[in-house]
Amino acid sequence: MKEEIQFILDVSERIFAKNIDHKTRLDPEKNHDTLIKEIRESHLTKIAVKEKLGGAGMNLVEIIPLIKLSAFFGVPIPFVETIICNYFFSVFDTKPTDDFISICYEENGVIIKDNRVSGLLKSIPYLNFTNKVMAKVRYNDDDYLIFFENKNSYLKQIHNFLAEPRYDLEVKNENILFKEKFPKEMNFLNILANLKSIQATGAMEKILQLCIDYCSNRKQFGRSLSKFQMIQNHISEISLEIAASGASISVLESSNNIETNRDENFSNDIKTAIAKIRTGMASGKVIALSHQVHGAMGFTKEYDLSYFTKNLNSWRNDFGTEIQWQNSLGNYFLKQNKNLWEFLNH
Amino acid sequence: MSQFNFPFEEETKDLKDLRLRVRNFIKKTFKEDKITPSPDAWVFSTNPSFSKKLGDQGWLGMSFPKKYGGHQKSMLERYIVTEELLVSGAPVAAHWIADRQSGSQIIRYGTEDQKKNIIPKITSGECFFAIGMSEPDSGSDLASVKTFAKKTTNGWKLNGRKIWSTGAHLAHYMIVLARTTKQVDNNRHSGLSQFLVDLSLPGIEINGIEDMTGQKHFNETVFDDVVLDKDSLLGSEGKGWEQVVGELALERSGPERFLSHFVLLDNFLNEFKSKMSEFSTLSLGKIIAELQSLRIMSFSIASMIEKKHSPEIQAAFVKEAGNNFEKKLIEIIREMSNLIPIQTWSPSLKSLFEDATLKIPSNSLRGGTSEIMRGIIAKKLGLR
C-alpha cells in the first residue's frame, strides 16, 4: 500500500502544482475548471472507496498524507469533503458519486418524511461551488447520514468570523438520495475534527515554506533576512510546532486496542482530542511567528500567507476549538480511576 | 518535508508487558530499599545499588550485543524501560550516561579490547561514565575545545580542563573530546579526537561545583599531564567531531527531556484531582496532548536510531520542545493549584515542587542550550 499511496501523492502533487496558485485560491469559481477535470479523471476523490465500488480501497489512516498534501497546496474546492462523503457511501456499499460534495455537521429541527428532508442545516462550506450535501442529522432519536441535492431550499450566505464563506441552508422538502442509520462504532465529529488537524499540519508546512522563501530572498540592512538570528529563531520555532503537530496526528494511526487492528475509522475520542489540541496550539503560534517573519507583506491579501492564515484560523475553530477538546481530554482523565501514567498508557 | 515526519511506532503487546514488569520491579524495590522518588532523578539521584539491580534484571545495555554482555534488545525496548524509570523518579543518575550514550559510542567506535573490558561492566550496572565535552572557555561552542592530547611513543599525554561533567565524582570513565592537532582556521571541526579516560589515573583532579540547589552533581575535571596508553583513543584520530555529533543525538532525543518532572505532576494530580476547577481541567487537557505528542516523537526517534538513521534535527526538536514543555509544566502546576496556598500542600508534594522549581532552569542549558538547538534546526532548514 505504501507504493500505491506514493503513486497517488505524485499524481496529486502534479495536478495541484499545475492548477493551483494564489489567484486560483482567491477566485476559485472562475478558475477551477481544469483542476476539477483532472481530479475527476484521476478518481482521486474515490481513494477511500472500496475497490469493488471503483475506488482505491484505502482506509482513512492511509490517506492522511493526501489530506495533508491538499492543505499544503490550499486546494480551494471541497476535495477532502468529497473524499470523506465517498468514504461514507462506500461504508454502506453504495456507489460513490463523481460530483463534488460538501458536508454538514450542525443542524437544527430536521424532519425526515416520505424520503424527503426539511429543516435547518448550518454553516456549510462550499455551497457556492456545489449543490450536493451530505449531513448527519438526528431524527426520532436516531442518527442518520443523508445525502441530497439542493434544488428548492433557501440558501443564506453567512461568514465565519474569519470572513470565509459558509452557508446556512433552510432545507425545504428535498428528495433524499441516500439515507442510512449512522454506525454506532463511528464518530462523525471525531472524523471531521481529525481531518482539520491533518489539514492544519499541511497548511503549517506550507507556511514554513513561505517563510523560508521570503526571508531568503528579501534583504534588509544589507543582508538577507534569513541571516538575522531572531528570524532564524522564529522559523525554528515554527518548524518545531509543525514537528509536534505531525507527531500528534500520527497518534491517529495507532490501534484502539492492542488485540485489534488499527483504528481505521478515526473514532477514538482521546486520539482526536490530542491531535486537535496540539495542532490548535501550534496554529496560533505559527500564525503569529510567520506574520512576524513576513512583516507587512504577509498581511496583504495578494500574498499567499493570507490564504493559509485564514485556513488555519478556520480549521482551528471547526469541530471544536482546542479549548473545547482540552476540556474533553481533561475530563476523560478525571473521570477515570487511574493515575496519569496508567491513563497515558491505557 | 521528511524531517517533520515521525513515523508512528505501535507499542506492541510485548512492549506493554515489559512496561508492566519494569513498573512492578520499581514498586517492589522502592518499598524494600525505602527509596523515595525525586524530580530530575537521572541527573541528581544516585544509587549504585539500584543501578546494580537494574543490571541484574537485564535492563542496562539492553541494545548492546550479547557477546559483550549486552542483551541485543531493540531501542524500543530500551525506550520503554527508560520511560518507566523516569516517571517513577528512580535513582538512575549513576549509570545513566554510560547506558544512554557512552556504551553506544564504545560499541560503535571502540576496539575489541575496549568493548570486552568495559561493556560487560556497564550492562551489570557497575561502571559509570561522565561526559567530557564542555570546557571553561568552550560551552556551547564545542568545536573550540582546548584540551589537548599530544601523541607520545607509547600513547598520549592529556592536558586541559572539562567542566559541567555531571557525576564525574562517581564515574569510572569519561569520554573526553580533545584536540589532537592544532585548529585550522577554515575547518574548526578537524583535528578533534575522542578518548576513553580512566578517571583513576594519576594527574586527574575532580572538583565538585555546588549548584543552585546546594548539591554537587556536576564537576570541573582537570587533566594535568595524564598519561594515556594507545588504546585510550576511541574511534579514529581526527574524527572526534563526527563521532560526538552522533553521541549528541542519543543525548538529546530521549524521554528525559520531557519526563524529568513527571513525578511532580503525578503527585500533584494524586493530591488535587478531586479539587480541579474548570480552568485546571483545560490546562490538564493541554498537558496531556503536549506530553503524548512528545512521547510519539521520542519513541519514533528510538525507532529511527534502531534503523541506523541519524535523526539530528528530530533530536533537536525533542530537546527543545521537551524543555519548553517542562518549564511550562511548573508554571501550569502553579496555576492548577486552584488558589490553594503552597504552604498547605502535603509536605512531600511541597518538597517536590520546590525542588523542581529550583532545578528547572538547568533543563534548557544542559545537553545543548535552546539557542544551540534552534541554531541546529535553522541550519538544517538551510537558513545558515
Chai-1 contact restraints between the chains, C-beta under 6 A:
chainA,res_idxA,chainB,res_idxB,connection_type,confidence,min_distance_angstrom,max_distance_angstrom,comment,restraint_id
A,E205,B,M1,contact,1.0,0.0,6.0,A-B,restraint_1
A,S226,B,L383,contact,1.0,0.0,6.0,A-B,restraint_2
A,Q232,B,A378,contact,1.0,0.0,6.0,A-B,restraint_3
A,Q232,B,L383,contact,1.0,0.0,6.0,A-B,restraint_4
A,N233,B,R374,contact,1.0,0.0,6.0,A-B,restraint_5
A,S236,B,R374,contact,1.0,0.0,6.0,A-B,restraint_6
A,S236,B,I377,contact,1.0,0.0,6.0,A-B,restraint_7
A,S236,B,A378,contact,1.0,0.0,6.0,A-B,restraint_8
A,S239,B,I377,contact,1.0,0.0,6.0,A-B,restraint_9
A,L240,B,F317,contact,1.0,0.0,6.0,A-B,restraint_10
A,L240,B,E320,contact,1.0,0.0,6.0,A-B,restraint_11
A,L240,B,A321,contact,1.0,0.0,6.0,A-B,restraint_12
A,I242,B,F4,contact,1.0,0.0,6.0,A-B,restraint_13
A,A243,B,F4,contact,1.0,0.0,6.0,A-B,restraint_14
A,A243,B,F317,contact,1.0,0.0,6.0,A-B,restraint_15
A,A244,B,S293,contact,1.0,0.0,6.0,A-B,restraint_16
A,A244,B,A321,contact,1.0,0.0,6.0,A-B,restraint_17
A,G246,B,F4,contact,1.0,0.0,6.0,A-B,restraint_18
A,G246,B,F6,contact,1.0,0.0,6.0,A-B,restraint_19
A,A247,B,F6,contact,1.0,0.0,6.0,A-B,restraint_20
A,A247,B,S293,contact,1.0,0.0,6.0,A-B,restraint_21
A,A247,B,I296,contact,1.0,0.0,6.0,A-B,restraint_22
A,A247,B,M297,contact,1.0,0.0,6.0,A-B,restraint_23
A,S248,B,S293,contact,1.0,0.0,6.0,A-B,restraint_24
A,S250,B,F6,contact,1.0,0.0,6.0,A-B,restraint_25
A,S250,B,F8,contact,1.0,0.0,6.0,A-B,restraint_26
A,S250,B,I296,contact,1.0,0.0,6.0,A-B,restraint_27
A,V251,B,I296,contact,1.0,0.0,6.0,A-B,restraint_28
A,E253,B,F8,contact,1.0,0.0,6.0,A-B,restraint_29
A,I258,B,K13,contact,1.0,0.0,6.0,A-B,restraint_30
A,I274,B,A289,contact,1.0,0.0,6.0,A-B,restraint_31
A,I274,B,Q292,contact,1.0,0.0,6.0,A-B,restraint_32
A,I277,B,A289,contact,1.0,0.0,6.0,A-B,restraint_33
A,R278,B,A289,contact,1.0,0.0,6.0,A-B,restraint_34
A,R278,B,S293,contact,1.0,0.0,6.0,A-B,restraint_35
A,Q326,B,L282,contact,1.0,0.0,6.0,A-B,restraint_36
A,Q326,B,G285,contact,1.0,0.0,6.0,A-B,restraint_37
A,Q326,B,K286,contact,1.0,0.0,6.0,A-B,restraint_38
A,N327,B,T281,contact,1.0,0.0,6.0,A-B,restraint_39
A,N327,B,L282,contact,1.0,0.0,6.0,A-B,restraint_40
A,L329,B,G285,contact,1.0,0.0,6.0,A-B,restraint_41
A,L329,B,I288,contact,1.0,0.0,6.0,A-B,restraint_42
A,G330,B,T281,contact,1.0,0.0,6.0,A-B,restraint_43
A,G330,B,L284,contact,1.0,0.0,6.0,A-B,restraint_44
A,G330,B,G285,contact,1.0,0.0,6.0,A-B,restraint_45
A,L340,B,D266,contact,1.0,0.0,6.0,A-B,restraint_46
A,L340,B,L269,contact,1.0,0.0,6.0,A-B,restraint_47
A,W341,B,V87,contact,1.0,0.0,6.0,A-B,restraint_48
